[in-house]
Amino acid sequence: MDINTFLSVLLYVSAIVLIIVFIIVGIKLITILDKVDKITDDVSNKVDSFSGAISTFSKAANGLANISNSMVFGVSSAVSKIFNKKMKEED
């Protein structure tokens, strides 16, 4: 066996080993991507459920803000009417 055939066999064996390693790494990457896909789906579902709760809280907060705005408007218009009557009485 001369050096050329030995190097050829060594090259083929190393190529076969590399192909096997790449196949194993590819399979592991596919399983990791499947797990990541499941996690992103789970996170997306949780975000959607929180989105519904957040919109409910947002509607409640808007309702309370509208009520407080109308109360402040009523109080301020009553105070301005009182001051306007006093100003007219002084004139």
C-alpha positions in Angstrom: 0.0 0.0 0.0 1.5 3.2 -1.1 1.0 6.7 0.3 -1.5 7.8 -2.3 -4.0 5.0 -1.5 -3.5 5.5 2.2 -4.3 9.2 1.9 -7.3 8.5 -0.4 -8.7 6.0 2.2 -8.1 8.5 5.0 -9.8 11.2 3.0 -12.9 9.0 2.3 -13.1 7.9 5.9 -12.9 11.5 7.2 -15.5 12.6 4.6 -17.9 9.8 5.8 -17.3 10.8 9.4 -18.1 14.4 8.6 -21.3 13.5 6.7 -22.4 11.4 9.7 -21.6 14.3 12.1 -23.5 16.8 9.9 -26.5 14.4 9.8 -26.6 14.1 13.6 -26.2 17.9 14.0 -29.0 18.5 11.5 -31.3 16.1 13.3 -30.5 17.9 16.6 -31.2 21.2 15.0 -34.6 20.1 13.7 -35.6 18.9 17.2 -34.4 22.2 18.7 -36.4 24.1 16.1 -39.5 22.1 16.9 -39.1 22.9 20.6 -38.6 26.6 19.8 -41.7 26.5 17.6 -43.8 25.0 20.4 -42.5 27.7 22.8 -43.3 30.5 20.4 -46.8 29.1 19.9 -47.3 28.9 23.7 -46.0 32.5 24.2 -48.3 33.7 21.4 -51.3 32.0 23.0 -50.5 33.6 26.4 -50.0 37.0 24.8 -53.4 36.7 23.1 -55.1 35.8 26.4 -53.4 38.8 28.1 -54.5 40.9 25.2 -58.1 40.2 26.0 -57.6 41.0 29.7 -55.7 44.2 28.9 -58.5 45.4 26.5 -61.0 44.7 29.3 -59.0 46.7 31.8 -58.5 49.4 29.2 -62.3 49.7 28.6 -62.9 49.9 32.4 -60.2 52.6 32.8 -61.7 54.6 29.9 -65.1 54.4 31.5 -63.8 55.6 34.9 -61.9 58.4 33.1 -65.1 59.5 31.4 -67.0 59.5 34.7 -64.3 61.4 36.5 -64.1 63.9 33.6 -67.9 64.5 33.7 -67.8 64.9 37.4 -64.9 67.5 37.2 -66.8 69.3 34.4 -69.9 69.4 36.5 -68.1 70.7 39.6 -66.1 73.3 37.6 -69.2 74.6 35.8 -71.1 74.9 39.2 -68.2 76.8 40.7 -68.0 79.1 37.7 -71.7 79.8 37.9 -71.4 80.7 41.6 -68.5 83.0 40.8 -70.3 84.5 37.8 -73.4 85.3 40.0 -71.2 86.9 42.7 -69.6 89.0 40.0 -72.9 90.1 38.6 -74.3 91.0 42.0 -71.2 93.2 42.7 -71.7 95.1 39.5 
